Amino acid sequence: MEKLIMNHVKKTFYTELGALDVLDDITFSVEQGEIVAIVGPSGAGKSTLLNIISGLLEPTSGEVIVSGDIGYMFQKDHLFNWRTVWKNLLIGLEIKKDKDIKKQDKIKALLEKYGLIDFIHNYPQELSGGMRQRIALIRTLATNPEVLLLDEPFSALDYQTRINVSDDIYQMIKDSNVSAILVTHDISEAIAMADRVIVLSRRPAKLKKIINTTFEEKNITPLKKRVSKEFREYFDEIWGLLNE
């Protein structure tokens, strides 16, 4: 079942200096439970694409069809330092005025599963960067989105931490059966996290290729994908496309 459809989307920004074409005829879809990564040169409009999907921006032409609610996870965790971890996790439910006990139990179950339950009375500044990102994703999933947007969610983390965190976040997304679109500059991260990788051209961004990242070993973690025999082939192909 398709949870997101983009049909011939174009985006042009109009400024005092004239028209700036950012996206040009972007068409793709995302299935339920699928993770799709978007890579492209810096300034190609990857974040603009997410903002159009979320409804923060309107496309100049084309259409975007989203089935279900959207959750958005940004580069920064945006946790409030004056609220405990638990109260941060309840923000989305508070905004929706839906602090249902079952939803709170779901949050607690995720905290338990990923080793964070002992930190619910701590404040964000007392946590590591990796823990904060896990908390931020749990907060986003607490509102039961059907489409999850992730804009460079690991970019502020050191290399070792981002690899460890990506395993947990990948599993959270798969367990939730949510459809996810991940924007990243990191080719390795895209291959490790995604079922498909969308490669964009330089601005105005066109869709150069969609690559299905299939591995001989099934149901493996992002970390194991990085050391698989197929990984290098996908990396070389995407690297070549980005540098044409």
N, C-alpha and C positions, 0 to 999 in steps of 0.2 A: 504493500500500500504506500503510495507516494504521500509524504508529509509536507514536502516543499516542491514547488514547481516555479522555475524562472523561465519566462518566455521572451526571448529577444529584448532583454533589458539593456537600455542605454541610459547613460547619465552624463549630463553636461552642466558644469557650473558657469554661471554668468557673473563676471566681475567688471570693475571699471576698466580693466585691461583687455576685456573681450571674453570670448567663449573658451572654456577649457573642457575638452572632451576627455572623460575619465574612463567610462565603460562603453564598450561598443558591441552590441548584439550578443549578450551573454545568455545562454540557454543551457540549463541542466535541471535535474531533479534529484531528490534525496528520498530514499525509502525509509520506512519505519525501522528503527533500531540500527540504522546505518550511520557510520562515521565517515564524513567526507572532509578531506583537508584541501585548502586552497593555498597554493604557493604562486609567487610571481615576483618580479623585480620590485625593489623599493619604489614606492610611489605609484604602483600600478592600479591602486584603487581597491585593494583587498578589504580594508576596513570600511570603505564606502559601500561595498557590496553587502557586508553584514548590516550596516545601518539601513540599507534599503530593505533587506529582509525583515528587520525588526520593526520597520515602519517609522524610524526616526528621520529618514529621508524618502522623498518621492522619486521614482524613476522619471527621467525625461520622457521615455517611451517604453513600451513593453509592459508586461504584467508579472506580478509576484503573487502566487497562491500558497498560503500557509494553512495547513489543517491543524488546529489546536493552538494552545497557548505557547508563548515563546519565553525562554529564559536566556539571559545574556550574562556571560562571565567575561569581565574585562581584564586588561593587563594587570591592573592593581586589584587587590582583593576588596578594597573599599569597606573593610570592617570598621566599625565605630569603636574607637579606643575607650570611650567612657561606658560602653556596655559590655557585659560579660559575654563569653562565647555563646552561652545558651540564649541570652537576650538578642544577640546578633542573629542567631539562627531563626528566631521567631519574627524577624522584621517583615519578611514577605507575607507571612500569615496574618500579621497585625494589619498590614496595608490592605489585605483582602478581607479583613474582619472575619477570619476563618481559622481560629486557633483550636481546631478540632483535636480531640484527644488522640484519635487514630493517626493524624498527621504528625502530632508531636511524638508519638510512639515510633513512627517511621524514622524521624530524625534521630531519636535515641538509638534505634537499631543500626543506622548507618554509622553513628559515632562509635558504637560498640564494635562493629565489624572492622573499622579502620583504626582502632586503637586510640580514639580521641575522647572516650566517655569520661575519663578522669580529669579532663581539662575544661569541663563545661562552666566551672565557676571562675576560671582564669580570665584575664583580659587579653585582647589580641597582642598587645606589646610584649606579653610574656611568652608568646609562642614563636617557633621558628617560621621561616618563610614558607617552607613546605607544608607545615601544619595549617598555616593561615589559608593557603590555597585550597587545601582539602576542605576546610571549614567553609570557605566561600562557595565551593561547588555544592556542598551539602545544603547550604542556605538556598542556593538556586534551585536545587532539585526538590526542596521542601514544598514548593508551590505546585509541584506536578506538571512541569512544562512538557509538551510533546516534541518541541523543537528547541534545541540548545545551541546557542551561538557562543563560540569561544574565540576571543580576539587576543592572540599571543599570550595565553594564560600562564605560560611558564617563563616568560622572557626576563622577569626580575630575579629569577632563581639562579644559583650557581649550577654548573654543569651536572655534578653528581646528584644534587637535590632534584633537579628537573627530571632526570631519568627515573629516579625512585618515585617521584610524585606522579609522573605520567603513567606508571603501571597502575597505581591506585585509582587515578581519575579515569583511565580507560575502563577499568573494571566497574567503577560506579556507573559510568554511562551505559555499558553493556547490560549490567544488572537491572537498570531502570528501563531498558528498552526504548530509550529516547533517541530521536534522530539528532545528530550533532554535526555542525559545520565548524571546522577548526581553521582559523587563519594563522599561518606561521611563516617565518622566514627560514626555518630550519628544515631542510630537506629530509634529514634523518628522522626528525620528529614526525613529519608528515607521513612517511612510509610506515613508521612503527605504530602510529596511532590509528591510521585511517584504513577503511575498506577500499576507498578510491581516492586518488589524488587528482585535483583539477589544477592544470598548469595554465597560468595567464601570461600573455605577452606584455611588453612594455606599453605604457599609456599612449593612446587610449587602449585599454586592455581588451583583448579578444581572447576567446577560449582556444588555446593552442591544442590541448589534448586532455582527455580523461583517462587515467591509468588505473586499472583494477589491480590492487596489490594482493595477489593470492600467494599463499605459502603452502608448501607440501605438508608441513606439520600443521594440523588444525588446532584452533582455539589456543594459540600461544600468546604470551604476554608481549607488550611492546619491547621489553628488554631482550627476550629471546628472538624476536624478529630481527633485531639489530645484528645478531651473530649468525643469521641463517644464510644459506647460499644464495637465495633470491635477492637479498637486501642490496648487495652491490650492483646487481643488474638494474634494479629500479632506480638506485641513486644515480648511476651513470646516465640512464635515459633522461631523468628529470634535469640533471645538471646540464646535459647537452641541450635540452629544450630551452632552458633559461638563458643559455649563453649563445644561442644562435644569432 
